[in-house]
Amino acid sequence: MSGAEAWGFTDDRGAELGAARVPRRVIAYVRAGAALCDLGVTPVAVYGSGHDGEVLDPAKEGGLRSAAVTYLGPGRVLDEGRLRELRPDVIVDVTYDGKSPYALDEAVAERLGVPLVALSVGNELSLPAILERFGGLAASLGASPAAETPAAASPGDLRAAEDALREAAARSGLGVLALSGAGPDQVHLARPLAWPELARLTELGVRLVDPGPGPGANWLTADWGRAAELRPGLVLFDSRAHATPPDGALSGVRLTPWNPETPPSPAAYARFFRDLAEALAPTD
């Protein structure tokens, strides 16, 4: 490629992507789109995953709704005609395996003739590395390093939130269990080191509870009784619309929401870390 306006980016599958000019019309998976919105790149539209319905999940929306970003529904059943009408210059998805985009069939982007960027959110990268990759993509798409958006956060804001969480964790003796309710009789218990953000919490001193041996790389699926047997002092419960809240399933345990698809932006994680620091604070 040549010319000052040429664009190039290598994604986390190792795909070398390029265009004759910097893409301006971005369509993204909702998690990636919310992160880009925080970072100063507002998508024209976002799409969901197989977990999502026809309405944007409030737990995932971040700043997308306030930015009036169009939600297109689940990615696997998107109307390609509608996508074509939106005239995207680039599509941004995430990848958990470093091989395939998560929420959209790559063939859709090929038929539209636009590059598809897939950035890793799996545990092969640390959370700081994931945030750096999304920041790099946003910068390549024309965002200012200090984008002045309503949700923008500087690296200093994230560091301050991490410091607050580190101090709260040092004062708290609570064991923290992350889980996702799957109905009245079943719950998925998170394996902390399988999740970049949970692994980061352990680095900051939060005492994450491991659910123990059994099948499942990211989750151990069990009943709610197993969750109670682990005797957590605080539960991070999946707040996404498809997950079952733990109402009544766990007694005498503090509860605080957790979005396992938190947008990979400093602003979103600063909010999450501050909320968790407050949840860990001693009660009167």
C-alpha positions as a Python dict, from the first residue, in 0.01 Angstrom:
ca = {
    (1, 'M'): (0, 0, 0),
    (2, 'S'): (109, 361, -43),
    (3, 'G'): (0, 706, 54),
    (4, 'A'): (-37, 884, 385),
    (5, 'E'): (-395, 770, 427),
    (6, 'A'): (-321, 399, 389),
    (7, 'W'): (-418, 180, 684),
    (8, 'G'): (-273, -146, 808),
    (9, 'F'): (-319, -359, 1119),
    (10, 'T'): (-218, -712, 1221),
    (11, 'D'): (-482, -874, 1437),
    (12, 'D'): (-445, -1146, 1701),
    (13, 'R'): (-495, -1427, 1450),
    (14, 'G'): (-186, -1299, 1273),
    (15, 'A'): (-397, -1170, 983),
    (16, 'E'): (-236, -871, 812),
    (17, 'L'): (-520, -638, 720),
    (18, 'G'): (-510, -326, 511),
    (19, 'A'): (-706, -64, 326),
    (20, 'A'): (-626, 225, 95),
    (21, 'R'): (-750, 468, 361),
    (22, 'V'): (-816, 467, 734),
    (23, 'P'): (-1152, 298, 798),
    (24, 'R'): (-1415, 540, 928),
    (25, 'R'): (-1730, 329, 927),
    (26, 'V'): (-1679, 60, 1191),
    (27, 'I'): (-1918, -225, 1268),
    (28, 'A'): (-1822, -431, 1572),
    (29, 'Y'): (-1918, -707, 1807),
    (30, 'V'): (-2085, -535, 2101),
    (31, 'R'): (-1797, -596, 2346),
    (32, 'A'): (-1540, -462, 2101),
    (33, 'G'): (-1769, -178, 1997),
    (34, 'A'): (-1825, -63, 2355),
    (35, 'A'): (-1449, -62, 2410),
    (36, 'L'): (-1386, 138, 2093),
    (37, 'C'): (-1658, 383, 2197),
    (38, 'D'): (-1475, 438, 2527),
    (39, 'L'): (-1151, 484, 2333),
    (40, 'G'): (-1285, 753, 2101),
    (41, 'V'): (-1400, 552, 1798),
    (42, 'T'): (-1780, 538, 1772),
    (43, 'P'): (-1906, 246, 1562),
    (44, 'V'): (-2192, 296, 1320),
    (45, 'A'): (-2344, -30, 1449),
    (46, 'V'): (-2277, -330, 1672),
    (47, 'Y'): (-2398, -690, 1676),
    (48, 'G'): (-2431, -948, 1952),
    (49, 'S'): (-2335, -1310, 2017),
    (50, 'G'): (-2538, -1628, 2035),
    (51, 'H'): (-2625, -1533, 2395),
    (52, 'D'): (-2788, -1210, 2280),
    (53, 'G'): (-3139, -1135, 2164),
    (54, 'E'): (-3293, -868, 1949),
    (55, 'V'): (-3247, -597, 2217),
    (56, 'L'): (-2907, -472, 2333),
    (57, 'D'): (-2821, -625, 2672),
    (58, 'P'): (-2798, -341, 2929),
    (59, 'A'): (-2502, -516, 3096),
    (60, 'K'): (-2305, -491, 2771),
    (61, 'E'): (-2404, -152, 2633),
    (62, 'G'): (-2137, 65, 2799),
    (63, 'G'): (-2152, 401, 2622),
    (64, 'L'): (-2313, 261, 2306),
    (65, 'R'): (-2669, 362, 2387),
    (66, 'S'): (-2577, 718, 2484),
    (67, 'A'): (-2378, 741, 2158),
    (68, 'A'): (-2691, 626, 1967),
    (69, 'V'): (-2508, 330, 1812),
    (70, 'T'): (-2740, 96, 1619),
    (71, 'Y'): (-2774, -260, 1750),
    (72, 'L'): (-2821, -520, 1476),
    (73, 'G'): (-2902, -831, 1679),
    (74, 'P'): (-2703, -1157, 1706),
    (75, 'G'): (-2409, -1178, 1467),
    (76, 'R'): (-2473, -1529, 1338),
    (77, 'V'): (-2813, -1433, 1197),
    (78, 'L'): (-2740, -1084, 1068),
    (79, 'D'): (-2917, -960, 759),
    (80, 'E'): (-2630, -919, 513),
    (81, 'G'): (-2837, -682, 305),
    (82, 'R'): (-2869, -450, 603),
    (83, 'L'): (-2496, -479, 671),
    (84, 'R'): (-2421, -384, 312),
    (85, 'E'): (-2650, -82, 339),
    (86, 'L'): (-2444, 40, 637),
    (87, 'R'): (-2135, 51, 411),
    (88, 'P'): (-1878, -68, 669),
    (89, 'D'): (-1509, -2, 608),
    (90, 'V'): (-1400, -254, 874),
    (91, 'I'): (-1558, -509, 1109),
    (92, 'V'): (-1412, -566, 1455),
    (93, 'D'): (-1474, -886, 1651),
    (94, 'V'): (-1300, -1069, 1934),
    (95, 'T'): (-1136, -1411, 1941),
    (96, 'Y'): (-1102, -1656, 2226),
    (97, 'D'): (-889, -1914, 2043),
    (98, 'G'): (-662, -1691, 1833),
    (99, 'K'): (-802, -1853, 1518),
    (100, 'S'): (-1161, -1749, 1454),
    (101, 'P'): (-1381, -1445, 1519),
    (102, 'Y'): (-1624, -1517, 1801),
    (103, 'A'): (-1958, -1370, 1700),
    (104, 'L'): (-1957, -1332, 1321),
    (105, 'D'): (-1880, -1577, 1044),
    (106, 'E'): (-1567, -1453, 868),
    (107, 'A'): (-1727, -1537, 534),
    (108, 'V'): (-1972, -1250, 589),
    (109, 'A'): (-1688, -996, 587),
    (110, 'E'): (-1536, -1166, 283),
    (111, 'R'): (-1863, -1136, 91),
    (112, 'L'): (-1886, -769, 189),
    (113, 'G'): (-1526, -715, 80),
    (114, 'V'): (-1416, -550, 407),
    (115, 'P'): (-1136, -643, 650),
    (116, 'L'): (-1234, -822, 972),
    (117, 'V'): (-1017, -753, 1278),
    (118, 'A'): (-1028, -1012, 1558),
    (119, 'L'): (-859, -916, 1886),
    (120, 'S'): (-791, -1170, 2158),
    (121, 'V'): (-980, -1162, 2487),
    (122, 'G'): (-868, -1511, 2591),
    (123, 'N'): (-622, -1607, 2860),
    (124, 'E'): (-323, -1628, 2628),
    (125, 'L'): (-291, -1252, 2691),
    (126, 'S'): (-288, -1065, 3021),
    (127, 'L'): (-551, -799, 3081),
    (128, 'P'): (-296, -515, 3039),
    (129, 'A'): (-191, -666, 2705),
    (130, 'I'): (-555, -692, 2592),
    (131, 'L'): (-616, -328, 2682),
    (132, 'E'): (-301, -228, 2495),
    (133, 'R'): (-416, -411, 2181),
    (134, 'F'): (-757, -243, 2180),
    (135, 'G'): (-591, 92, 2240),
    (136, 'G'): (-359, 28, 1947),
    (137, 'L'): (-649, -56, 1719),
    (138, 'A'): (-840, 255, 1826),
    (139, 'A'): (-535, 471, 1757),
    (140, 'S'): (-497, 314, 1412),
    (141, 'L'): (-860, 404, 1342),
    (142, 'G'): (-797, 770, 1420),
    (143, 'A'): (-874, 801, 1791),
    (144, 'S'): (-672, 1047, 1990),
    (145, 'P'): (-459, 886, 2265),
    (146, 'A'): (-650, 1110, 2508),
    (147, 'A'): (-988, 1095, 2341),
    (148, 'E'): (-1234, 1326, 2511),
    (149, 'T'): (-1542, 1109, 2522),
    (150, 'P'): (-1786, 1099, 2815),
    (151, 'A'): (-1651, 758, 2921),
    (152, 'A'): (-1285, 822, 2848),
    (153, 'A'): (-1029, 731, 3111),
    (154, 'S'): (-657, 793, 3121),
    (155, 'P'): (-407, 523, 3217),
    (156, 'G'): (-377, 714, 3544),
    (157, 'D'): (-748, 660, 3616),
    (158, 'L'): (-705, 285, 3575),
    (159, 'R'): (-394, 283, 3795),
    (160, 'A'): (-582, 475, 4065),
    (161, 'A'): (-867, 224, 4049),
    (162, 'E'): (-619, -64, 4075),
    (163, 'D'): (-455, 102, 4375),
    (164, 'A'): (-794, 142, 4543),
    (165, 'L'): (-874, -223, 4481),
    (166, 'R'): (-533, -336, 4604),
    (167, 'E'): (-586, -144, 4929),
    (168, 'A'): (-940, -280, 4972),
    (169, 'A'): (-825, -636, 4907),
    (170, 'A'): (-545, -602, 5164),
    (171, 'R'): (-799, -497, 5429),
    (172, 'S'): (-1058, -759, 5338),
    (173, 'G'): (-1042, -1126, 5421),
    (174, 'L'): (-1329, -1218, 5191),
    (175, 'G'): (-1297, -1504, 4947),
    (176, 'V'): (-1446, -1404, 4612),
    (177, 'L'): (-1625, -1651, 4384),
    (178, 'A'): (-1714, -1555, 4026),
    (179, 'L'): (-2007, -1740, 3874),
    (180, 'S'): (-2274, -1743, 3606),
    (181, 'G'): (-2620, -1872, 3691),
    (182, 'A'): (-2761, -2124, 3443),
    (183, 'G'): (-3105, -2180, 3596),
    (184, 'P'): (-3244, -2281, 3935),
    (185, 'D'): (-3049, -2608, 3943),
    (186, 'Q'): (-2723, -2524, 3771),
    (187, 'V'): (-2444, -2269, 3795),
    (188, 'H'): (-2113, -2219, 3615),
    (189, 'L'): (-1825, -2148, 3856),
    (190, 'A'): (-1536, -1951, 3706),
    (191, 'R'): (-1182, -2081, 3715),
    (192, 'P'): (-991, -1761, 3806),
    (193, 'L'): (-676, -1814, 3601),
    (194, 'A'): (-880, -1888, 3287),
    (195, 'W'): (-1009, -1529, 3278),
    (196, 'P'): (-766, -1241, 3215),
    (197, 'E'): (-962, -999, 3437),
    (198, 'L'): (-994, -1249, 3721),
    (199, 'A'): (-625, -1331, 3695),
    (200, 'R'): (-559, -956, 3720),
    (201, 'L'): (-770, -943, 4036),
    (202, 'T'): (-549, -1207, 4195),
    (203, 'E'): (-243, -999, 4102),
    (204, 'L'): (-404, -706, 4283),
    (205, 'G'): (-449, -917, 4597),
    (206, 'V'): (-813, -1024, 4565),
    (207, 'R'): (-859, -1375, 4708),
    (208, 'L'): (-1041, -1556, 4429),
    (209, 'V'): (-1198, -1891, 4513),
    (210, 'D'): (-1114, -2178, 4277),
    (211, 'P'): (-1405, -2420, 4227),
    (212, 'G'): (-1175, -2724, 4225),
    (213, 'P'): (-1114, -3015, 3988),
    (214, 'G'): (-1359, -3123, 3723),
    (215, 'P'): (-1439, -3077, 3355),
    (216, 'G'): (-1441, -2739, 3187),
    (217, 'A'): (-1154, -2506, 3097),
    (218, 'N'): (-1319, -2176, 3198),
    (219, 'W'): (-1610, -2291, 3414),
    (220, 'L'): (-1691, -2582, 3643),
    (221, 'T'): (-2060, -2657, 3601),
    (222, 'A'): (-2229, -2765, 3925),
    (223, 'D'): (-2539, -2699, 4133),
    (224, 'W'): (-2592, -2402, 4361),
    (225, 'G'): (-2517, -2621, 4661),
    (226, 'R'): (-2161, -2660, 4538),
    (227, 'A'): (-2127, -2282, 4520),
    (228, 'A'): (-2245, -2255, 4882),
    (229, 'E'): (-2001, -2528, 4993),
    (230, 'L'): (-1711, -2312, 4874),
    (231, 'R'): (-1812, -2061, 5145),
    (232, 'P'): (-1740, -1740, 4953),
    (233, 'G'): (-1769, -1411, 5136),
    (234, 'L'): (-1846, -1224, 4815),
    (235, 'V'): (-1992, -1348, 4487),
    (236, 'L'): (-1930, -1183, 4152),
    (237, 'F'): (-2242, -1285, 3963),
    (238, 'D'): (-2285, -1274, 3587),
    (239, 'S'): (-2506, -972, 3521),
    (240, 'R'): (-2573, -1041, 3153),
    (241, 'A'): (-2935, -1081, 3050),
    (242, 'H'): (-2911, -1453, 2969),
    (243, 'A'): (-2764, -1545, 3312),
    (244, 'T'): (-2974, -1642, 3615),
    (245, 'P'): (-2921, -1411, 3915),
    (246, 'P'): (-2836, -1587, 4243),
    (247, 'D'): (-3140, -1448, 4425),
    (248, 'G'): (-3216, -1679, 4717),
    (249, 'A'): (-2961, -1941, 4609),
    (250, 'L'): (-2689, -1815, 4841),
    (251, 'S'): (-2762, -1683, 5189),
    (252, 'G'): (-2539, -1458, 5397),
    (253, 'V'): (-2313, -1378, 5102),
    (254, 'R'): (-2242, -1036, 4957),
    (255, 'L'): (-2333, -1009, 4590),
    (256, 'T'): (-2193, -773, 4329),
    (257, 'P'): (-2251, -778, 3950),
    (258, 'W'): (-1982, -887, 3706),
    (259, 'N'): (-1997, -869, 3329),
    (260, 'P'): (-1772, -1146, 3188),
    (261, 'E'): (-1770, -942, 2868),
    (262, 'T'): (-1655, -614, 3020),
    (263, 'P'): (-1545, -384, 2734),
    (264, 'P'): (-1164, -402, 2703),
    (265, 'S'): (-1102, -35, 2778),
    (266, 'P'): (-931, 139, 3071),
    (267, 'A'): (-1256, 323, 3151),
    (268, 'A'): (-1464, 6, 3179),
    (269, 'Y'): (-1211, -176, 3395),
    (270, 'A'): (-1155, 129, 3615),
    (271, 'R'): (-1529, 125, 3690),
    (272, 'F'): (-1527, -249, 3759),
    (273, 'F'): (-1226, -229, 3991),
    (274, 'R'): (-1374, 64, 4186),
    (275, 'D'): (-1707, -115, 4224),
    (276, 'L'): (-1531, -426, 4351),
    (277, 'A'): (-1321, -221, 4593),
    (278, 'E'): (-1645, -80, 4739),
    (279, 'A'): (-1797, -428, 4761),
    (280, 'L'): (-1494, -556, 4954),
    (281, 'A'): (-1509, -272, 5208),
    (282, 'P'): (-1611, -375, 5561),
    (283, 'T'): (-1977, -325, 5648),
    (284, 'D'): (-2089, -168, 5975),
}
